[in-house]
Amino acid sequence: MHEGIEHQDGWTLHRLRHSALTYDAEGGTSTSMLLARSRRASVRSLERYARPGVDAVARHVAERDPAARHKG
């Protein structure tokens, strides 16, 4: 593989793959779609690749909180 592509500003293809899956997970992509995109066979192995951040989890919870929806 071409060195310039593999290590662009410290980003390896492996890290880019992790980042893309995490971004999709934070955006609400379904588990089955994340499994298909990552070519993983189990949710357990997917957990290593898609790791939503604290802010994304908080946003997800807030968007689904029935009390928060009724405050508007």
All heavy atoms as TSV, in Angstrom:
chain	resi	resn	atom	element	x	y	z
A	1	MET	N	N	0.841	-1.182	0.000
A	1	MET	CA	C	0.000	0.000	0.000
A	1	MET	C	C	0.878	1.235	0.000
A	1	MET	O	O	1.938	1.266	0.590
A	1	MET	CB	C	-0.912	-0.017	1.224
A	1	MET	CG	C	-1.725	1.243	1.343
A	1	MET	SD	S	-3.319	0.990	2.142
A	1	MET	CE	C	-4.179	0.219	0.823
A	2	HIS	N	N	0.452	2.281	-0.652
A	2	HIS	CA	C	1.203	3.519	-0.752
A	2	HIS	C	C	1.319	4.176	0.619
A	2	HIS	O	O	0.328	4.384	1.298
A	2	HIS	CB	C	0.492	4.465	-1.735
A	2	HIS	CG	C	1.279	5.683	-2.040
A	2	HIS	ND1	N	1.147	6.833	-1.291
A	2	HIS	CD2	C	2.195	5.939	-2.982
A	2	HIS	CE1	C	1.956	7.740	-1.782
A	2	HIS	NE2	N	2.603	7.228	-2.806
A	3	GLU	N	N	2.518	4.513	1.014
A	3	GLU	CA	C	2.771	5.073	2.346
A	3	GLU	C	C	1.998	6.370	2.588
A	3	GLU	O	O	1.497	6.604	3.668
A	3	GLU	CB	C	4.279	5.306	2.537
A	3	GLU	CG	C	4.663	5.793	3.907
A	3	GLU	CD	C	4.452	4.753	5.000
A	3	GLU	OE1	O	4.376	3.559	4.681
A	3	GLU	OE2	O	4.339	5.148	6.159
A	4	GLY	N	N	1.856	7.221	1.570
A	4	GLY	CA	C	1.143	8.479	1.724
A	4	GLY	C	C	-0.320	8.288	2.056
A	4	GLY	O	O	-0.924	9.087	2.752
A	5	ILE	N	N	-0.906	7.240	1.559
A	5	ILE	CA	C	-2.318	6.957	1.839
A	5	ILE	C	C	-2.458	6.301	3.206
A	5	ILE	O	O	-3.358	6.622	3.972
A	5	ILE	CB	C	-2.922	6.044	0.747
A	5	ILE	CG1	C	-2.958	6.803	-0.581
A	5	ILE	CG2	C	-4.310	5.577	1.122
A	5	ILE	CD1	C	-3.338	5.952	-1.762
A	6	GLU	N	N	-1.570	5.401	3.521
A	6	GLU	CA	C	-1.678	4.622	4.759
A	6	GLU	C	C	-1.485	5.474	6.011
A	6	GLU	O	O	-2.125	5.247	7.015
A	6	GLU	CB	C	-0.634	3.490	4.739
A	6	GLU	CG	C	-0.623	2.642	5.978
A	6	GLU	CD	C	-1.906	1.858	6.211
A	6	GLU	OE1	O	-2.644	1.610	5.262
A	6	GLU	OE2	O	-2.164	1.509	7.375
A	7	HIS	N	N	-0.640	6.484	5.958
A	7	HIS	CA	C	-0.332	7.270	7.160
A	7	HIS	C	C	-0.473	8.765	6.876
A	7	HIS	O	O	0.475	9.517	6.987
A	7	HIS	CB	C	1.079	6.958	7.660
A	7	HIS	CG	C	1.219	5.551	8.126
A	7	HIS	ND1	N	0.731	5.127	9.336
A	7	HIS	CD2	C	1.761	4.473	7.535
A	7	HIS	CE1	C	0.984	3.837	9.476
A	7	HIS	NE2	N	1.591	3.417	8.402
A	8	GLN	N	N	-1.638	9.207	6.542
A	8	GLN	CA	C	-1.897	10.604	6.263
A	8	GLN	C	C	-2.142	11.355	7.566
A	8	GLN	O	O	-3.153	11.143	8.217
A	8	GLN	CB	C	-3.105	10.739	5.330
A	8	GLN	CG	C	-3.365	12.130	4.841
A	8	GLN	CD	C	-2.285	12.624	3.899
A	8	GLN	OE1	O	-1.591	11.845	3.260
A	8	GLN	NE2	N	-2.120	13.914	3.842
A	9	ASP	N	N	-1.212	12.214	7.961
A	9	ASP	CA	C	-1.335	13.010	9.185
A	9	ASP	C	C	-1.643	12.150	10.405
A	9	ASP	O	O	-2.458	12.508	11.251
A	9	ASP	CB	C	-2.418	14.077	9.031
A	9	ASP	CG	C	-2.044	15.137	8.007
A	9	ASP	OD1	O	-0.841	15.433	7.884
A	9	ASP	OD2	O	-2.944	15.645	7.338
A	10	GLY	N	N	-1.037	10.974	10.507
A	10	GLY	CA	C	-1.239	10.100	11.653
A	10	GLY	C	C	-2.480	9.233	11.556
A	10	GLY	O	O	-2.749	8.436	12.439
A	11	TRP	N	N	-3.266	9.395	10.516
A	11	TRP	CA	C	-4.490	8.604	10.336
A	11	TRP	C	C	-4.172	7.386	9.490
A	11	TRP	O	O	-3.826	7.510	8.319
A	11	TRP	CB	C	-5.574	9.430	9.648
A	11	TRP	CG	C	-6.196	10.428	10.541
A	11	TRP	CD1	C	-5.785	11.713	10.743
A	11	TRP	CD2	C	-7.329	10.222	11.380
A	11	TRP	NE1	N	-6.593	12.317	11.658
A	11	TRP	CE2	C	-7.553	11.441	12.063
A	11	TRP	CE3	C	-8.167	9.145	11.616
A	11	TRP	CZ2	C	-8.588	11.591	12.961
A	11	TRP	CZ3	C	-9.207	9.300	12.514
A	11	TRP	CH2	C	-9.397	10.509	13.183
A	12	THR	N	N	-4.287	6.223	10.070
A	12	THR	CA	C	-4.132	4.997	9.293
A	12	THR	C	C	-5.501	4.609	8.748
A	12	THR	O	O	-6.532	5.116	9.201
A	12	THR	CB	C	-3.601	3.847	10.181
A	12	THR	OG1	O	-4.570	3.572	11.186
A	12	THR	CG2	C	-2.268	4.195	10.814
A	13	LEU	N	N	-5.524	3.728	7.795
A	13	LEU	CA	C	-6.799	3.252	7.265
A	13	LEU	C	C	-7.630	2.604	8.373
A	13	LEU	O	O	-8.852	2.741	8.414
A	13	LEU	CB	C	-6.579	2.272	6.119
A	13	LEU	CG	C	-5.979	2.893	4.860
A	13	LEU	CD1	C	-5.710	1.814	3.813
A	13	LEU	CD2	C	-6.877	3.968	4.292
A	14	HIS	N	N	-6.965	1.931	9.285
A	14	HIS	CA	C	-7.644	1.298	10.411
A	14	HIS	C	C	-8.342	2.352	11.284
A	14	HIS	O	O	-9.505	2.195	11.648
A	14	HIS	CB	C	-6.632	0.491	11.229
A	14	HIS	CG	C	-7.237	-0.310	12.318
A	14	HIS	ND1	N	-7.884	-1.494	12.088
A	14	HIS	CD2	C	-7.298	-0.095	13.654
A	14	HIS	CE1	C	-8.321	-1.979	13.236
A	14	HIS	NE2	N	-7.978	-1.151	14.203
A	15	ARG	N	N	-7.640	3.432	11.611
A	15	ARG	CA	C	-8.232	4.505	12.420
A	15	ARG	C	C	-9.366	5.197	11.690
A	15	ARG	O	O	-10.363	5.586	12.294
A	15	ARG	CB	C	-7.165	5.531	12.812
A	15	ARG	CG	C	-6.264	5.031	13.926
A	15	ARG	CD	C	-5.313	6.094	14.405
A	15	ARG	NE	N	-6.046	7.204	14.981
A	15	ARG	CZ	C	-5.576	8.442	15.040
A	15	ARG	NH1	N	-4.377	8.722	14.568
A	15	ARG	NH2	N	-6.284	9.407	15.573
A	16	LEU	N	N	-9.230	5.379	10.374
A	16	LEU	CA	C	-10.301	5.988	9.594
A	16	LEU	C	C	-11.554	5.118	9.619
A	16	LEU	O	O	-12.669	5.621	9.713
A	16	LEU	CB	C	-9.850	6.227	8.152
A	16	LEU	CG	C	-8.861	7.370	7.956
A	16	LEU	CD1	C	-8.308	7.348	6.535
A	16	LEU	CD2	C	-9.505	8.699	8.277
A	17	ARG	N	N	-11.372	3.820	9.548
A	17	ARG	CA	C	-12.494	2.882	9.594
A	17	ARG	C	C	-13.202	2.978	10.952
A	17	ARG	O	O	-14.416	3.050	11.023
A	17	ARG	CB	C	-11.985	1.462	9.327
A	17	ARG	CG	C	-13.051	0.461	9.040
A	17	ARG	CD	C	-12.516	-0.858	8.493
A	17	ARG	NE	N	-11.185	-1.237	8.889
A	17	ARG	CZ	C	-10.115	-1.252	8.071
A	17	ARG	NH1	N	-10.235	-0.933	6.816
A	17	ARG	NH2	N	-8.944	-1.609	8.521
A	18	HIS	N	N	-12.416	3.017	12.027
A	18	HIS	CA	C	-12.989	3.187	13.372
A	18	HIS	C	C	-13.776	4.492	13.450
A	18	HIS	O	O	-14.895	4.530	13.963
A	18	HIS	CB	C	-11.890	3.224	14.436
A	18	HIS	CG	C	-11.405	1.890	14.864
A	18	HIS	ND1	N	-11.789	1.320	16.037
A	18	HIS	CD2	C	-10.555	1.019	14.269
A	18	HIS	CE1	C	-11.188	0.144	16.163
A	18	HIS	NE2	N	-10.443	-0.060	15.104
A	19	SER	N	N	-13.179	5.555	12.959
A	19	SER	CA	C	-13.799	6.867	13.029
A	19	SER	C	C	-15.117	6.898	12.253
A	19	SER	O	O	-16.118	7.449	12.738
A	19	SER	CB	C	-12.834	7.917	12.469
A	19	SER	OG	O	-13.404	9.194	12.514
A	20	ALA	N	N	-15.134	6.317	11.073
A	20	ALA	CA	C	-16.354	6.301	10.256
A	20	ALA	C	C	-17.463	5.518	10.949
A	20	ALA	O	O	-18.623	5.951	10.966
A	20	ALA	CB	C	-16.060	5.711	8.879
A	21	LEU	N	N	-17.130	4.386	11.524
A	21	LEU	CA	C	-18.140	3.583	12.223
A	21	LEU	C	C	-18.650	4.305	13.464
A	21	LEU	O	O	-19.849	4.283	13.758
A	21	LEU	CB	C	-17.579	2.216	12.592
A	21	LEU	CG	C	-17.408	1.253	11.426
A	21	LEU	CD1	C	-16.612	0.027	11.851
A	21	LEU	CD2	C	-18.754	0.857	10.852
A	22	THR	N	N	-17.768	4.967	14.186
A	22	THR	CA	C	-18.175	5.722	15.364
A	22	THR	C	C	-19.096	6.872	14.960
A	22	THR	O	O	-20.134	7.099	15.577
A	22	THR	CB	C	-16.958	6.251	16.133
A	22	THR	OG1	O	-16.216	5.133	16.621
A	22	THR	CG2	C	-17.361	7.134	17.308
A	23	TYR	N	N	-18.739	7.586	13.899
A	23	TYR	CA	C	-19.559	8.681	13.407
A	23	TYR	C	C	-20.955	8.184	13.034
A	23	TYR	O	O	-21.963	8.802	13.384
A	23	TYR	CB	C	-18.870	9.328	12.199
A	23	TYR	CG	C	-19.630	10.479	11.604
A	23	TYR	CD1	C	-19.573	11.745	12.172
A	23	TYR	CD2	C	-20.397	10.302	10.462
A	23	TYR	CE1	C	-20.271	12.807	11.622
A	23	TYR	CE2	C	-21.102	11.358	9.908
A	23	TYR	CZ	C	-21.029	12.606	10.490
A	23	TYR	OH	O	-21.725	13.652	9.943
A	24	ASP	N	N	-21.024	7.074	12.338
A	24	ASP	CA	C	-22.317	6.495	11.963
A	24	ASP	C	C	-23.111	6.060	13.187
A	24	ASP	O	O	-24.324	6.267	13.265
A	24	ASP	CB	C	-22.131	5.310	11.017
A	24	ASP	CG	C	-21.733	5.752	9.624
A	24	ASP	OD1	O	-21.833	6.955	9.312
A	24	ASP	OD2	O	-21.320	4.879	8.836
A	25	ALA	N	N	-22.437	5.448	14.158
A	25	ALA	CA	C	-23.116	5.020	15.387
A	25	ALA	C	C	-23.678	6.229	16.125
A	25	ALA	O	O	-24.806	6.202	16.612
A	25	ALA	CB	C	-22.160	4.240	16.289
A	26	GLU	N	N	-22.894	7.305	16.209
A	26	GLU	CA	C	-23.361	8.516	16.877
A	26	GLU	C	C	-24.545	9.141	16.144
A	26	GLU	O	O	-25.392	9.783	16.748
A	26	GLU	CB	C	-22.226	9.535	16.990
A	26	GLU	CG	C	-21.173	9.142	17.979
A	26	GLU	CD	C	-20.034	10.128	18.061
A	26	GLU	OE1	O	-19.862	10.967	17.146
A	26	GLU	OE2	O	-19.297	10.063	19.053
A	27	GLY	N	N	-24.605	8.929	14.845
A	27	GLY	CA	C	-25.696	9.477	14.039
A	27	GLY	C	C	-26.959	8.636	14.064
A	27	GLY	O	O	-27.957	8.994	13.448
A	28	GLY	N	N	-26.907	7.498	14.746
A	28	GLY	CA	C	-28.102	6.685	14.881
A	28	GLY	C	C	-28.221	5.534	13.896
A	28	GLY	O	O	-29.282	4.918	13.802
A	29	THR	N	N	-27.159	5.229	13.173
A	29	THR	CA	C	-27.189	4.103	12.253
A	29	THR	C	C	-27.491	2.822	13.024
A	29	THR	O	O	-26.951	2.603	14.101
A	29	THR	CB	C	-25.849	3.976	11.507
A	29	THR	OG1	O	-25.632	5.186	10.779
A	29	THR	CG2	C	-25.829	2.805	10.554
A	30	SER	N	N	-28.351	1.989	12.472
A	30	SER	CA	C	-28.756	0.757	13.157
A	30	SER	C	C	-27.581	-0.200	13.342
A	30	SER	O	O	-26.615	-0.176	12.580
A	30	SER	CB	C	-29.858	0.053	12.365
A	30	SER	OG	O	-29.330	-0.477	11.170
A	31	THR	N	N	-27.715	-1.025	14.349
A	31	THR	CA	C	-26.675	-2.015	14.638
A	31	THR	C	C	-26.473	-2.953	13.455
A	31	THR	O	O	-25.336	-3.266	13.093
A	31	THR	CB	C	-27.037	-2.822	15.897
A	31	THR	OG1	O	-27.174	-1.910	16.991
A	31	THR	CG2	C	-25.979	-3.855	16.227
A	32	SER	N	N	-27.562	-3.379	12.827
A	32	SER	CA	C	-27.415	-4.301	11.698
A	32	SER	C	C	-26.664	-3.646	10.542
A	32	SER	O	O	-25.853	-4.293	9.875
A	32	SER	CB	C	-28.781	-4.829	11.235
A	32	SER	OG	O	-29.619	-3.765	10.871
A	33	MET	N	N	-26.888	-2.355	10.317
A	33	MET	CA	C	-26.162	-1.654	9.252
A	33	MET	C	C	-24.690	-1.481	9.630
A	33	MET	O	O	-23.802	-1.642	8.790
A	33	MET	CB	C	-26.802	-0.303	8.971
A	33	MET	CG	C	-26.183	0.420	7.793
A	33	MET	SD	S	-26.302	-0.502	6.233
A	33	MET	CE	C	-28.037	-0.328	5.905
A	34	LEU	N	N	-24.427	-1.171	10.912
A	34	LEU	CA	C	-23.038	-1.048	11.352
A	34	LEU	C	C	-22.306	-2.379	11.211
A	34	LEU	O	O	-21.139	-2.412	10.800
A	34	LEU	CB	C	-22.972	-0.565	12.808
A	34	LEU	CG	C	-23.418	0.869	13.054
A	34	LEU	CD1	C	-23.523	1.133	14.552
A	34	LEU	CD2	C	-22.486	1.861	12.388
A	35	LEU	N	N	-22.981	-3.474	11.547
A	35	LEU	CA	C	-22.372	-4.802	11.385
A	35	LEU	C	C	-22.059	-5.065	9.920
A	35	LEU	O	O	-20.979	-5.567	9.588
A	35	LEU	CB	C	-23.306	-5.887	11.923
A	35	LEU	CG	C	-23.363	-6.025	13.440
A	35	LEU	CD1	C	-24.528	-6.916	13.849
A	35	LEU	CD2	C	-22.055	-6.560	13.983
A	36	ALA	N	N	-22.976	-4.728	9.044
A	36	ALA	CA	C	-22.755	-4.958	7.611
A	36	ALA	C	C	-21.606	-4.105	7.091
A	36	ALA	O	O	-20.744	-4.599	6.352
A	36	ALA	CB	C	-24.041	-4.650	6.835
A	37	ARG	N	N	-21.576	-2.838	7.473
A	37	ARG	CA	C	-20.509	-1.950	6.995
A	37	ARG	C	C	-19.145	-2.358	7.516
A	37	ARG	O	O	-18.142	-2.209	6.829
A	37	ARG	CB	C	-20.789	-0.509	7.420
A	37	ARG	CG	C	-21.857	0.127	6.568
A	37	ARG	CD	C	-21.756	1.612	6.467
A	37	ARG	NE	N	-20.440	2.083	6.123
A	37	ARG	CZ	C	-19.881	3.159	6.658
A	37	ARG	NH1	N	-20.525	3.862	7.553
A	37	ARG	NH2	N	-18.684	3.546	6.290
A	38	SER	N	N	-19.109	-2.845	8.751
A	38	SER	CA	C	-17.821	-3.203	9.346
A	38	SER	C	C	-17.386	-4.616	8.974
A	38	SER	O	O	-16.264	-5.004	9.234
A	38	SER	CB	C	-17.891	-3.091	10.869
A	38	SER	OG	O	-18.761	-4.070	11.401
A	39	ARG	N	N	-18.327	-5.359	8.403
A	39	ARG	CA	C	-18.101	-6.770	8.062
A	39	ARG	C	C	-17.773	-7.585	9.302
A	39	ARG	O	O	-16.972	-8.506	9.273
A	39	ARG	CB	C	-17.015	-6.917	7.003
A	39	ARG	CG	C	-17.413	-6.295	5.692
A	39	ARG	CD	C	-16.411	-6.621	4.626
A	39	ARG	NE	N	-16.369	-5.487	3.705
A	39	ARG	CZ	C	-15.287	-5.028	3.141
A	39	ARG	NH1	N	-14.134	-5.600	3.373
A	39	ARG	NH2	N	-15.340	-4.011	2.327
A	40	ARG	N	N	-18.402	-7.234	10.405
A	40	ARG	CA	C	-18.243	-7.974	11.650
A	40	ARG	C	C	-19.393	-8.953	11.774
A	40	ARG	O	O	-20.496	-8.698	11.310
A	40	ARG	CB	C	-18.248	-7.034	12.859
A	40	ARG	CG	C	-17.115	-6.052	12.848
A	40	ARG	CD	C	-15.825	-6.743	13.174
A	40	ARG	NE	N	-14.705	-5.948	12.734
A	40	ARG	CZ	C	-13.533	-6.443	12.428
A	40	ARG	NH1	N	-13.318	-7.737	12.509
A	40	ARG	NH2	N	-12.563	-5.671	12.034
A	41	ALA	N	N	-19.146	-10.064	12.450
A	41	ALA	CA	C	-20.172	-11.100	12.594
A	41	ALA	C	C	-20.973	-10.952	13.878
A	41	ALA	O	O	-22.072	-11.484	13.980
A	41	ALA	CB	C	-19.522	-12.480	12.557
A	42	SER	N	N	-20.449	-10.208	14.843
A	42	SER	CA	C	-21.156	-10.107	16.115
A	42	SER	C	C	-21.103	-8.682	16.651
A	42	SER	O	O	-20.192	-7.913	16.338
A	42	SER	CB	C	-20.538	-11.049	17.149
A	42	SER	OG	O	-19.278	-10.556	17.556
A	43	VAL	N	N	-22.085	-8.372	17.471
A	43	VAL	CA	C	-22.130	-7.060	18.118
A	43	VAL	C	C	-20.918	-6.897	19.029
A	43	VAL	O	O	-20.343	-5.812	19.124
A	43	VAL	CB	C	-23.446	-6.885	18.906
A	43	VAL	CG1	C	-23.427	-5.606	19.717
A	43	VAL	CG2	C	-24.628	-6.907	17.955
A	44	ARG	N	N	-20.519	-7.961	19.650
A	44	ARG	CA	C	-19.360	-7.899	20.554
A	44	ARG	C	C	-18.099	-7.417	19.827
A	44	ARG	O	O	-17.355	-6.579	20.331
A	44	ARG	CB	C	-19.120	-9.264	21.179
A	44	ARG	CG	C	-18.049	-9.206	22.222
A	44	ARG	CD	C	-17.970	-10.499	22.975
A	44	ARG	NE	N	-17.321	-10.208	24.227
A	44	ARG	CZ	C	-17.461	-10.897	25.307
A	44	ARG	NH1	N	-18.245	-11.931	25.315
A	44	ARG	NH2	N	-16.832	-10.574	26.402
A	45	SER	N	N	-17.861	-7.928	18.633
A	45	SER	CA	C	-16.677	-7.473	17.891
A	45	SER	C	C	-16.866	-6.050	17.370
A	45	SER	O	O	-15.913	-5.286	17.267
A	45	SER	CB	C	-16.342	-8.425	16.749
A	45	SER	OG	O	-17.362	-8.431	15.780
A	46	LEU	N	N	-18.111	-5.673	17.084
A	46	LEU	CA	C	-18.393	-4.315	16.624
A	46	LEU	C	C	-18.099	-3.289	17.713
A	46	LEU	O	O	-17.693	-2.163	17.418
A	46	LEU	CB	C	-19.858	-4.210	16.181
A	46	LEU	CG	C	-20.334	-2.854	15.694
A	46	LEU	CD1	C	-19.555	-2.427	14.448
A	46	LEU	CD2	C	-21.823	-2.899	15.415
A	47	GLU	N	N	-18.289	-3.673	18.964
A	47	GLU	CA	C	-18.050	-2.753	20.081
A	47	GLU	C	C	-16.638	-2.182	20.075
A	47	GLU	O	O	-16.418	-1.069	20.550
A	47	GLU	CB	C	-18.296	-3.455	21.417
A	47	GLU	CG	C	-19.747	-3.745	21.688
A	47	GLU	CD	C	-19.948	-4.593	22.936
A	47	GLU	OE1	O	-18.988	-5.251	23.403
A	47	GLU	OE2	O	-21.067	-4.595	23.444
A	48	ARG	N	N	-15.702	-2.917	19.533
A	48	ARG	CA	C	-14.317	-2.439	19.476
A	48	ARG	C	C	-14.150	-1.350	18.427
A	48	ARG	O	O	-13.207	-0.581	18.479
A	48	ARG	CB	C	-13.379	-3.591	19.153
A	48	ARG	CG	C	-13.300	-4.591	20.264
A	48	ARG	CD	C	-12.401	-5.758	19.943
A	48	ARG	NE	N	-11.282	-5.407	19.088
A	48	ARG	CZ	C	-10.623	-6.266	18.333
A	48	ARG	NH1	N	-10.977	-7.533	18.325
A	48	ARG	NH2	N	-9.617	-5.889	17.598
A	49	TYR	N	N	-15.060	-1.293	17.457
A	49	TYR	CA	C	-14.890	-0.375	16.337
A	49	TYR	C	C	-15.776	0.860	16.410
A	49	TYR	O	O	-15.406	1.912	15.918
A	49	TYR	CB	C	-15.147	-1.112	15.018
A	49	TYR	CG	C	-14.050	-2.085	14.725
A	49	TYR	CD1	C	-14.101	-3.387	15.194
A	49	TYR	CD2	C	-12.927	-1.688	14.013
A	49	TYR	CE1	C	-13.071	-4.276	14.949
A	49	TYR	CE2	C	-11.894	-2.564	13.769
A	49	TYR	CZ	C	-11.971	-3.855	14.241
A	49	TYR	OH	O	-10.951	-4.718	14.011
A	50	ALA	N	N	-16.963	0.745	16.948
A	50	ALA	CA	C	-17.883	1.879	17.018
A	50	ALA	C	C	-18.063	2.264	18.474
A	50	ALA	O	O	-18.734	1.568	19.225
A	50	ALA	CB	C	-19.224	1.508	16.383
A	51	ARG	N	N	-17.471	3.372	18.851
A	51	ARG	CA	C	-17.514	3.816	20.248
A	51	ARG	C	C	-18.033	5.247	20.315
A	51	ARG	O	O	-17.256	6.199	20.287
A	51	ARG	CB	C	-16.130	3.745	20.865
A	51	ARG	CG	C	-15.622	2.338	20.965
A	51	ARG	CD	C	-14.298	2.307	21.649
A	51	ARG	NE	N	-13.899	0.928	21.840
A	51	ARG	CZ	C	-13.112	0.534	22.793
A	51	ARG	NH1	N	-12.628	1.401	23.640
A	51	ARG	NH2	N	-12.789	-0.731	22.899
A	52	PRO	N	N	-19.347	5.400	20.418
A	52	PRO	CA	C	-19.903	6.753	20.513
A	52	PRO	C	C	-19.362	7.483	21.740
A	52	PRO	O	O	-19.182	6.889	22.798
A	52	PRO	CB	C	-21.410	6.525	20.652
A	52	PRO	CG	C	-21.629	5.156	20.097
A	52	PRO	CD	C	-20.382	4.385	20.412
A	53	GLY	N	N	-19.132	8.768	21.585
A	53	GLY	CA	C	-18.624	9.578	22.676
A	53	GLY	C	C	-19.713	9.944	23.679
A	53	GLY	O	O	-20.906	9.749	23.437
A	54	VAL	N	N	-19.293	10.515	24.794
A	54	VAL	CA	C	-20.199	10.884	25.880
A	54	VAL	C	C	-21.253	11.875	25.390
A	54	VAL	O	O	-22.438	11.743	25.705
A	54	VAL	CB	C	-19.399	11.481	27.067
A	54	VAL	CG1	C	-20.317	12.016	28.137
A	54	VAL	CG2	C	-18.462	10.439	27.636
A	55	ASP	N	N	-20.853	12.866	24.604
A	55	ASP	CA	C	-21.797	13.866	24.108
A	55	ASP	C	C	-22.848	13.235	23.199
A	55	ASP	O	O	-24.023	13.582	23.267
A	55	ASP	CB	C	-21.073	14.978	23.346
A	55	ASP	CG	C	-20.206	15.840	24.250
A	55	ASP	OD1	O	-20.443	15.849	25.479
A	55	ASP	OD2	O	-19.297	16.504	23.725
A	56	ALA	N	N	-22.435	12.309	22.356
A	56	ALA	CA	C	-23.377	11.645	21.449
A	56	ALA	C	C	-24.372	10.794	22.232
A	56	ALA	O	O	-25.569	10.768	21.912
A	56	ALA	CB	C	-22.629	10.785	20.437
A	57	VAL	N	N	-23.909	10.121	23.254
A	57	VAL	CA	C	-24.810	9.300	24.083
A	57	VAL	C	C	-25.799	10.203	24.820
A	57	VAL	O	O	-27.002	9.926	24.858
A	57	VAL	CB	C	-24.011	8.420	25.070
A	57	VAL	CG1	C	-24.939	7.715	26.041
A	57	VAL	CG2	C	-23.172	7.411	24.304
A	58	ALA	N	N	-25.321	11.314	25.377
A	58	ALA	CA	C	-26.202	12.246	26.082
A	58	ALA	C	C	-27.254	12.817	25.134
A	58	ALA	O	O	-28.435	12.932	25.494
A	58	ALA	CB	C	-25.388	13.370	26.711
A	59	ARG	N	N	-26.855	13.174	23.921
A	59	ARG	CA	C	-27.787	13.697	22.926
A	59	ARG	C	C	-28.835	12.644	22.573
A	59	ARG	O	O	-30.024	12.931	22.491
A	59	ARG	CB	C	-27.013	14.146	21.690
A	59	ARG	CG	C	-27.845	14.847	20.653
A	59	ARG	CD	C	-26.998	15.451	19.527
A	59	ARG	NE	N	-26.020	14.520	18.962
A	59	ARG	CZ	C	-24.699	14.576	19.149
A	59	ARG	NH1	N	-24.175	15.512	19.914
A	59	ARG	NH2	N	-23.903	13.690	18.593
A	60	HIS	N	N	-28.397	11.407	22.398
A	60	HIS	CA	C	-29.297	10.304	22.083
A	60	HIS	C	C	-30.339	10.124	23.180
A	60	HIS	O	O	-31.531	10.000	22.905
A	60	HIS	CB	C	-28.485	9.014	21.896
A	60	HIS	CG	C	-29.311	7.800	21.683
A	60	HIS	ND1	N	-29.803	7.449	20.462
A	60	HIS	CD2	C	-29.751	6.860	22.546
A	60	HIS	CE1	C	-30.507	6.337	20.571
A	60	HIS	NE2	N	-30.492	5.960	21.831
A	61	VAL	N	N	-29.899	10.132	24.424
A	61	VAL	CA	C	-30.814	9.959	25.556
A	61	VAL	C	C	-31.787	11.133	25.626
A	61	VAL	O	O	-32.996	10.946	25.801
A	61	VAL	CB	C	-30.026	9.801	26.875
A	61	VAL	CG1	C	-30.949	9.870	28.081
A	61	VAL	CG2	C	-29.247	8.490	26.864
A	62	ALA	N	N	-31.281	12.355	25.479
A	62	ALA	CA	C	-32.132	13.541	25.565
A	62	ALA	C	C	-33.198	13.550	24.470
A	62	ALA	O	O	-34.342	13.936	24.716
A	62	ALA	CB	C	-31.279	14.799	25.473
A	63	GLU	N	N	-32.837	13.116	23.268
A	63	GLU	CA	C	-33.786	13.095	22.153
A	63	GLU	C	C	-34.900	12.082	22.369
A	63	GLU	O	O	-35.972	12.199	21.803
A	63	GLU	CB	C	-33.062	12.781	20.845
A	63	GLU	CG	C	-32.184	13.914	20.368
A	63	GLU	CD	C	-31.283	13.507	19.213
A	63	GLU	OE1	O	-31.279	12.316	18.824
A	63	GLU	OE2	O	-30.579	14.383	18.696
A	64	ARG	N	N	-34.645	11.087	23.196
A	64	ARG	CA	C	-35.629	10.028	23.410
A	64	ARG	C	C	-36.314	10.106	24.772
A	64	ARG	O	O	-37.112	9.251	25.112
A	64	ARG	CB	C	-34.954	8.672	23.227
A	64	ARG	CG	C	-34.699	8.409	21.753
A	64	ARG	CD	C	-33.522	7.488	21.540
A	64	ARG	NE	N	-33.272	7.295	20.125
A	64	ARG	CZ	C	-32.593	8.130	19.354
A	64	ARG	NH1	N	-32.103	9.248	19.855
A	64	ARG	NH2	N	-32.405	7.870	18.078
A	65	ASP	N	N	-36.015	11.155	25.531
A	65	ASP	CA	C	-36.579	11.328	26.866
A	65	ASP	C	C	-37.998	11.883	26.747
A	65	ASP	O	O	-38.182	13.012	26.280
A	65	ASP	CB	C	-35.695	12.283	27.663
A	65	ASP	CG	C	-36.223	12.552	29.065
A	65	ASP	OD1	O	-37.183	11.868	29.493
A	65	ASP	OD2	O	-35.673	13.442	29.728
A	66	PRO	N	N	-39.009	11.116	27.163
A	66	PRO	CA	C	-40.395	11.582	27.036
A	66	PRO	C	C	-40.636	12.907	27.770
A	66	PRO	O	O	-41.362	13.751	27.297
A	66	PRO	CB	C	-41.231	10.468	27.656
A	66	PRO	CG	C	-40.345	9.285	27.715
A	66	PRO	CD	C	-38.939	9.791	27.740
A	67	ALA	N	N	-40.022	13.104	28.927
A	67	ALA	CA	C	-40.203	14.339	29.690
A	67	ALA	C	C	-39.658	15.537	28.914
A	67	ALA	O	O	-40.259	16.599	28.887
A	67	ALA	CB	C	-39.530	14.221	31.054
A	68	ALA	N	N	-38.526	15.377	28.256
A	68	ALA	CA	C	-37.925	16.455	27.498
A	68	ALA	C	C	-38.778	16.825	26.298
A	68	ALA	O	O	-38.887	17.997	25.928
A	68	ALA	CB	C	-36.517	16.074	27.054
A	69	ARG	N	N	-39.439	15.848	25.687
A	69	ARG	CA	C	-40.269	16.113	24.517
A	69	ARG	C	C	-41.511	16.919	24.885
A	69	ARG	O	O	-42.033	17.664	24.089
A	69	ARG	CB	C	-40.676	14.802	23.854
A	69	ARG	CG	C	-39.532	14.173	23.086
A	69	ARG	CD	C	-40.060	13.077	22.197
A	69	ARG	NE	N	-40.705	12.039	22.989
A	69	ARG	CZ	C	-40.296	10.786	23.065
A	69	ARG	NH1	N	-39.251	10.406	22.388
A	69	ARG	NH2	N	-40.940	9.903	23.792
A	70	HIS	N	N	-42.008	16.768	26.105
A	70	HIS	CA	C	-43.232	17.456	26.506
A	70	HIS	C	C	-42.988	18.866	27.017
A	70	HIS	O	O	-43.917	19.611	27.257
A	70	HIS	CB	C	-43.963	16.649	27.584
A	70	HIS	CG	C	-44.470	15.328	27.075
A	70	HIS	ND1	N	-45.406	15.241	26.068
A	70	HIS	CD2	C	-44.173	14.056	27.406
A	70	HIS	CE1	C	-45.662	13.954	25.815
A	70	HIS	NE2	N	-44.915	13.219	26.613
A	71	LYS	N	N	-41.734	19.250	27.184
A	71	LYS	CA	C	-41.411	20.586	27.727
A	71	LYS	C	C	-41.591	21.688	26.685
A	71	LYS	O	O	-41.659	22.828	27.031
A	71	LYS	CB	C	-39.982	20.609	28.270
A	71	LYS	CG	C	-39.830	19.826	29.547
A	71	LYS	CD	C	-38.405	19.913	30.055
A	71	LYS	CE	C	-38.252	19.111	31.323
A	71	LYS	NZ	N	-36.892	19.124	31.828
A	72	GLY	N	N	-41.559	21.349	25.403
A	72	GLY	CA	C	-41.624	22.334	24.343
A	72	GLY	C	C	-42.880	23.035	24.286
A	72	GLY	O	O	-43.367	24.016	24.293
